[in-house]
Amino acid sequence: MGGRTIALYLFTTVMAVTIGLLSVNIIRPGKFLSPEKRQELSEAYVSDIDVRVTAAHRQKDEGPLQVLVNIVPDNIFGAMSTNTSMLQVIFFAILFRYLHGLWLLPIKCRE
């Protein structure tokens, strides 16, 4: 049952990414904006661009394994209370189920 759930989750994720990439490449949002409108939008969001570029450079400096470190929650209750830490909650749920199964294994073997 768990294998089918993970397979379904992965399948729907791949389908969502595929549909998103196809629709963006077919529709090409922003292609029909005039150069004046593009310049206006660039000026309106230039401060946001600077923040994101700084965050991208910081992420690049952290290294590729930092993503794996960030998956492990420091505090599970803190991770469950914010909507931005869903991956940490999923990791904890999988780890908890795995450890719970290991704990029950000797009990089932005794019967």
Kinemage of the C-alpha trace (Angstrom):
@kinemage 1
@onewidth
@group {chain A} dominant
@subgroup {mainchain}
@vectorlist {calphas} color= white
{ca met a 1} P 0.000 0.000 0.000
{ca gly a 2} L 2.799 2.446 0.840
{ca gly a 3} L 4.638 1.690 -2.376
{ca arg a 4} L 1.567 2.511 -4.432
{ca thr a 5} L 1.105 5.760 -2.528
{ca ile a 6} L 4.683 6.867 -3.181
{ca ala a 7} L 4.396 5.813 -6.839
{ca leu a 8} L 1.181 7.806 -7.206
{ca tyr a 9} L 2.783 10.808 -5.500
{ca leu a 10} L 5.796 10.657 -7.826
{ca phe a 11} L 3.580 10.168 -10.881
{ca thr a 12} L 1.388 13.167 -10.072
{ca thr a 13} L 4.474 15.273 -9.362
{ca val a 14} L 6.022 14.369 -12.723
{ca met a 15} L 2.730 15.051 -14.486
{ca ala a 16} L 2.355 18.460 -12.812
{ca val a 17} L 5.893 19.482 -13.766
{ca thr a 18} L 5.394 18.239 -17.329
{ca ile a 19} L 2.095 20.074 -17.758
{ca gly a 20} L 3.596 23.247 -16.294
{ca leu a 21} L 6.673 23.186 -18.528
{ca leu a 22} L 4.655 22.380 -21.636
{ca ser a 23} L 2.119 25.127 -20.994
{ca val a 24} L 4.831 27.735 -20.351
{ca asn a 25} L 6.714 26.766 -23.499
{ca ile a 26} L 3.551 26.806 -25.626
{ca ile a 27} L 1.862 29.929 -24.223
{ca arg a 28} L 5.095 31.896 -23.566
{ca pro a 29} L 3.753 34.359 -20.988
{ca gly a 30} L 5.190 37.844 -21.359
{ca lys a 31} L 6.077 37.427 -25.026
{ca phe a 32} L 3.439 39.926 -26.128
{ca leu a 33} L 4.376 42.649 -23.621
{ca ser a 34} L 5.569 45.875 -25.129
{ca pro a 35} L 9.159 46.971 -24.385
{ca glu a 36} L 7.791 49.937 -22.398
{ca lys a 37} L 5.713 47.653 -20.186
{ca arg a 38} L 8.708 45.339 -19.641
{ca gln a 39} L 10.831 48.315 -18.579
{ca glu a 40} L 8.074 49.509 -16.243
{ca leu a 41} L 7.792 46.083 -14.608
{ca ser a 42} L 11.581 45.801 -14.300
{ca glu a 43} L 11.762 49.150 -12.501
{ca ala a 44} L 8.854 48.244 -10.215
{ca tyr a 45} L 10.457 44.991 -9.065
{ca val a 46} L 14.169 45.875 -9.117
{ca ser a 47} L 14.432 45.705 -5.307
{ca asp a 48} L 12.889 42.232 -5.321
{ca ile a 49} L 15.383 41.156 -7.985
{ca asp a 50} L 18.309 42.267 -5.807
{ca val a 51} L 17.014 40.256 -2.847
{ca arg a 52} L 16.578 37.147 -4.979
{ca val a 53} L 19.998 37.473 -6.607
{ca thr a 54} L 21.569 37.767 -3.159
{ca ala a 55} L 19.669 34.665 -1.994
{ca ala a 56} L 20.791 32.766 -5.101
{ca his a 57} L 24.443 33.638 -4.447
{ca arg a 58} L 24.076 32.578 -0.807
{ca gln a 59} L 22.533 29.266 -1.905
{ca lys a 60} L 25.374 28.715 -4.370
{ca asp a 61} L 27.952 29.275 -1.625
{ca glu a 62} L 26.291 26.794 0.751
{ca gly a 63} L 26.988 23.791 -1.444
{ca pro a 64} L 24.916 20.980 -2.903
{ca leu a 65} L 24.469 18.959 0.297
{ca gln a 66} L 22.858 21.812 2.235
{ca val a 67} L 19.512 20.818 0.724
{ca leu a 68} L 19.764 17.429 2.434
{ca val a 69} L 20.669 19.090 5.730
{ca asn a 70} L 17.642 21.397 5.440
{ca ile a 71} L 15.302 18.407 5.035
{ca val a 72} L 15.922 17.350 8.647
{ca pro a 73} L 13.832 19.548 10.978
{ca asp a 74} L 15.416 21.178 14.016
{ca asn a 75} L 12.037 21.166 15.762
{ca ile a 76} L 9.198 19.054 14.369
{ca phe a 77} L 6.515 21.160 16.048
{ca gly a 78} L 8.019 24.301 14.558
{ca ala a 79} L 8.092 22.642 11.137
{ca met a 80} L 4.444 21.589 11.477
{ca ser a 81} L 3.376 25.098 12.446
{ca thr a 82} L 4.712 26.773 9.288
{ca asn a 83} L 3.541 26.050 5.760
{ca thr a 84} L 7.038 26.500 4.345
{ca ser a 85} L 8.467 23.372 6.000
{ca met a 86} L 6.309 20.671 4.435
{ca leu a 87} L 9.290 18.641 3.245
{ca gln a 88} L 10.589 18.500 6.817
{ca val a 89} L 7.219 17.213 8.033
{ca ile a 90} L 7.153 14.531 5.310
{ca phe a 91} L 10.713 13.476 6.218
{ca phe a 92} L 9.763 13.204 9.899
{ca ala a 93} L 6.631 11.176 9.087
{ca ile a 94} L 8.603 8.705 6.957
{ca leu a 95} L 11.368 8.437 9.554
{ca phe a 96} L 8.845 8.006 12.373
{ca arg a 97} L 7.027 5.226 10.489
{ca tyr a 98} L 10.295 3.457 9.692
{ca leu a 99} L 11.528 3.590 13.296
{ca his a 100} L 8.099 2.596 14.579
{ca gly a 101} L 8.206 -0.456 12.284
{ca leu a 102} L 11.659 -1.389 13.584
{ca trp a 103} L 10.386 -1.126 17.137
{ca leu a 104} L 7.386 -3.369 16.398
{ca leu a 105} L 9.415 -5.942 14.449
{ca pro a 106} L 10.732 -7.790 17.553
{ca ile a 107} L 7.214 -7.835 19.041
{ca lys a 108} L 5.751 -9.422 15.897
{ca cys a 109} L 8.576 -11.974 15.754
{ca arg a 110} L 7.837 -13.129 19.319
{ca glu a 111} L 4.265 -14.052 18.489
